Amino acid sequence: MRWFFHLPLTISFGVATIITLSYLYEMTFGHGRASWFNVLTGVGFMVACVGFHYFYKFIEKLGEKIEGKNNKR
C-alpha cells in the first residue's frame, strides 16, 4: 500500500480512537458531558478508516489484475 495513503488513514484512526476513548472516559468517570452520540460518531469514523483501507487494497488488486491482462496481449 502506498505510504501517502496509508499514513493519513493510520493517523486518522489513531486520533479517532483517542477521541472515542476520551468520550467513554468522560461518560464513565467524568461529569457526564459526553453522550453515546459522541462515542458512536468516533466509532463510525474508525470503521470508515478501516473501510477506506480495505477499499484501497481492493482497488490496488484490481489494478494489478487489469495490468496483468494488458501485459499478456
C-alpha positions as CSV (number, residue, x, y, z in Angstrom):
1,M,0.0,0.0,0.0
2,R,1.2,3.5,-0.8
3,W,2.6,5.3,2.2
4,F,1.0,8.6,1.2
5,F,-2.4,7.0,1.5
6,H,-1.7,4.6,4.4
7,L,-0.1,7.2,6.7
8,P,-3.1,9.7,6.9
9,L,-5.5,6.8,7.4
10,T,-3.4,5.5,10.3
11,I,-3.1,8.9,11.9
12,S,-6.9,9.5,11.5
13,F,-7.7,6.1,13.0
14,G,-5.4,6.9,16.0
15,V,-7.0,10.3,16.6
16,A,-10.5,8.8,16.3
17,T,-9.5,6.1,18.8
18,I,-8.1,8.6,21.3
19,I,-11.2,10.9,21.0
20,T,-13.6,7.9,21.4
21,L,-11.8,6.6,24.4
22,S,-11.8,10.1,26.0
23,Y,-15.6,10.3,25.4
24,L,-16.0,6.9,27.0
25,Y,-13.9,8.0,30.0
26,E,-15.9,11.3,30.3
27,M,-19.2,9.3,30.2
28,T,-18.0,6.8,32.8
29,F,-15.9,8.8,35.3
30,G,-16.4,12.4,34.3
31,H,-19.2,14.9,34.7
32,G,-21.4,13.2,32.0
33,R,-21.0,15.8,29.4
34,A,-20.3,13.3,26.6
35,S,-23.1,11.2,25.1
36,W,-23.5,8.0,23.2
37,F,-23.7,10.0,20.1
38,N,-20.2,11.2,20.6
39,V,-18.9,7.7,21.2
40,L,-20.8,6.3,18.2
41,T,-19.5,9.1,15.9
42,G,-15.9,8.2,16.9
43,V,-16.5,4.5,16.3
44,G,-18.1,5.3,13.0
45,F,-15.1,7.3,11.9
46,M,-12.8,4.4,12.9
47,V,-14.9,2.0,10.9
48,A,-14.7,4.4,7.9
49,C,-10.9,4.5,8.2
50,V,-10.7,0.7,8.1
51,G,-13.2,0.6,5.3
52,F,-11.2,3.0,3.2
53,H,-8.1,0.9,3.9
54,Y,-9.6,-2.3,2.5
55,F,-11.3,-0.4,-0.3
56,Y,-8.0,0.9,-1.4
57,K,-6.4,-2.5,-1.2
58,F,-9.2,-3.9,-3.3
59,I,-8.6,-1.2,-5.9
60,E,-4.9,-1.9,-6.0
61,K,-5.5,-5.6,-6.5
62,L,-8.0,-4.8,-9.3
63,G,-5.4,-2.6,-11.0
64,E,-2.8,-5.3,-10.8
65,K,-5.2,-7.8,-12.4
66,I,-6.0,-5.3,-15.2
67,E,-2.3,-4.5,-15.8
68,G,-1.6,-8.3,-15.9
69,K,-4.3,-8.8,-18.6
70,N,-3.0,-5.9,-20.6
71,N,0.6,-7.2,-20.5
72,K,-0.4,-10.7,-21.8
73,R,-1.6,-9.2,-25.1
